[in-house]
Amino acid sequence: MYEVILSPEATDLYARADRPLARKIARCFAQLERQPRRHNNIKRLTGAFAGHFRYRLGDWRVIYSVDDAGQRVSVLVIAHRSEVYLD
């Protein structure tokens, strides 16, 4: 199993999320602990986010990277889809 590590920004949004969104995020983290690359909502990203993955939660996106050697998933960003790809 992988360890899910949140960035400070992701931790802040998760703490402020309303209950339905927080439940979706928790289910996402459970999936990432088991299989961070295989799920219908997971997609490998290209362009500025090359090397990262995204997990789709309705209108929200979880952007993360996978470290197989350390068995870690680093969640970089949790944001609304209208804001997440602006960088």
C-alpha positions as a Markdown table, in Angstrom:
| # | Residue | x | y | z |
|---|---|---|---|---|
| 1 | Met | 0.0 | 0.0 | 0.0 |
| 2 | Tyr | 1.1 | 3.5 | -0.7 |
| 3 | Glu | 1.3 | 6.4 | 1.8 |
| 4 | Val | -0.7 | 9.5 | 0.8 |
| 5 | Ile | 1.1 | 12.7 | 1.7 |
| 6 | Leu | -0.7 | 16.1 | 1.3 |
| 7 | Ser | 0.9 | 19.4 | 0.5 |
| 8 | Pro | 0.1 | 22.3 | 2.8 |
| 9 | Glu | -2.3 | 23.7 | 0.2 |
| 10 | Ala | -4.1 | 20.4 | -0.2 |
| 11 | Thr | -4.3 | 19.9 | 3.5 |
| 12 | Asp | -5.9 | 23.4 | 3.9 |
| 13 | Leu | -8.5 | 22.7 | 1.2 |
| 14 | Tyr | -9.4 | 19.3 | 2.6 |
| 15 | Ala | -9.9 | 20.8 | 6.1 |
| 16 | Arg | -12.2 | 23.6 | 4.7 |
| 17 | Ala | -14.2 | 21.3 | 2.3 |
| 18 | Asp | -17.9 | 20.8 | 2.9 |
| 19 | Arg | -18.9 | 17.3 | 4.1 |
| 20 | Pro | -19.9 | 15.8 | 0.7 |
| 21 | Leu | -16.6 | 17.0 | -1.0 |
| 22 | Ala | -14.6 | 15.8 | 2.0 |
| 23 | Arg | -16.1 | 12.3 | 1.7 |
| 24 | Lys | -15.3 | 12.2 | -2.0 |
| 25 | Ile | -11.7 | 13.3 | -1.3 |
| 26 | Ala | -11.4 | 10.6 | 1.5 |
| 27 | Arg | -12.6 | 7.9 | -1.0 |
| 28 | Cys | -10.0 | 9.3 | -3.5 |
| 29 | Phe | -7.2 | 8.9 | -0.9 |
| 30 | Ala | -8.3 | 5.4 | -0.2 |
| 31 | Gln | -8.1 | 4.5 | -3.9 |
| 32 | Leu | -4.7 | 6.1 | -4.2 |
| 33 | Glu | -3.4 | 4.1 | -1.3 |
| 34 | Arg | -4.4 | 0.9 | -3.1 |
| 35 | Gln | -3.7 | 1.6 | -6.8 |
| 36 | Pro | -2.6 | 5.2 | -7.7 |
| 37 | Arg | -2.5 | 4.5 | -11.4 |
| 38 | Arg | -5.6 | 2.4 | -12.2 |
| 39 | His | -9.1 | 3.7 | -11.9 |
| 40 | Asn | -11.7 | 5.2 | -14.3 |
| 41 | Asn | -11.1 | 8.7 | -12.8 |
| 42 | Ile | -7.3 | 8.6 | -13.0 |
| 43 | Lys | -5.5 | 10.1 | -16.0 |
| 44 | Arg | -1.8 | 10.7 | -16.7 |
| 45 | Leu | -1.2 | 14.4 | -17.4 |
| 46 | Thr | 0.8 | 16.1 | -20.1 |
| 47 | Gly | 2.2 | 19.5 | -20.8 |
| 48 | Ala | 3.0 | 21.6 | -17.7 |
| 49 | Phe | 1.9 | 18.7 | -15.5 |
| 50 | Ala | 3.8 | 16.0 | -17.3 |
| 51 | Gly | 4.8 | 13.2 | -14.9 |
| 52 | His | 1.8 | 13.8 | -12.7 |
| 53 | Phe | -1.7 | 12.3 | -12.5 |
| 54 | Arg | -5.1 | 13.6 | -11.9 |
| 55 | Tyr | -8.1 | 12.1 | -10.1 |
| 56 | Arg | -11.4 | 13.5 | -11.1 |
| 57 | Leu | -14.0 | 14.2 | -8.4 |
| 58 | Gly | -16.9 | 15.7 | -10.3 |
| 59 | Asp | -15.9 | 19.3 | -10.8 |
| 60 | Trp | -12.8 | 19.0 | -8.6 |
| 61 | Arg | -9.4 | 17.6 | -9.4 |
| 62 | Val | -6.7 | 16.0 | -7.3 |
| 63 | Ile | -3.2 | 16.4 | -8.9 |
| 64 | Tyr | -0.6 | 14.1 | -7.5 |
| 65 | Ser | 2.7 | 12.3 | -8.3 |
| 66 | Val | 3.7 | 8.7 | -7.5 |
| 67 | Asp | 7.0 | 7.6 | -5.9 |
| 68 | Asp | 7.1 | 3.8 | -6.4 |
| 69 | Ala | 10.5 | 3.4 | -4.7 |
| 70 | Gly | 9.2 | 5.0 | -1.5 |
| 71 | Gln | 5.6 | 3.7 | -1.9 |
| 72 | Arg | 4.3 | 7.3 | -1.6 |
| 73 | Val | 1.7 | 9.4 | -3.3 |
| 74 | Ser | 2.2 | 13.1 | -3.0 |
| 75 | Val | -0.9 | 15.1 | -3.4 |
| 76 | Leu | 0.1 | 18.5 | -4.8 |
| 77 | Val | -3.2 | 20.3 | -5.4 |
| 78 | Ile | -6.9 | 19.8 | -4.8 |
| 79 | Ala | -8.8 | 22.5 | -6.8 |
| 80 | His | -11.9 | 23.2 | -8.9 |
| 81 | Arg | -11.4 | 22.2 | -12.5 |
| 82 | Ser | -11.7 | 25.9 | -13.6 |
| 83 | Glu | -8.6 | 26.8 | -11.5 |
| 84 | Val | -6.4 | 23.8 | -11.4 |
| 85 | Tyr | -4.8 | 23.9 | -14.9 |
| 86 | Leu | -4.1 | 27.7 | -15.0 |
| 87 | Asp | -0.3 | 27.3 | -14.3 |
